[in-house]
Amino acid sequence: AAIGVAHATSNYDKRSWSNAFNCLSLLWLLLRAVFWTLTIASTARWRAGLFYFLYWLPDPIMFASFMLVPIFFATTTSRGGKNAWERLRYLYVLCVIFVVVLMVLWASV
């Protein structure tokens, strides 16, 4: 939470790499916290869809957040700069969607 507050109060761009990484990491943390809190504290029977959603969805989010790191280095070290991100953005989105679809198919088997 301190990182988010420091990032929001500073002069960083809201669409920066670190902000995207922090938001994805926070989303992963919240989904895992909800899953484990409900698993430990709840005595009700889970519906299969909700269980698989909360169990499997954080994995593609973690993949998406860690995939930002090599893309950040590729765009900062390449000669293209922002043009490199324009080309890599579609590959990034395609890879994340592929992993989400793969997780959904794996959970439904």
PyMOL commands that set and color helices and strands:
alter all, ss='L'
color gray80, all
select helices_A, chain A and resi 2-9+17-41+48-56+58-77+82-108
alter helices_A, ss='H'
color red, helices_A
deselect
rebuild
show_as cartoon
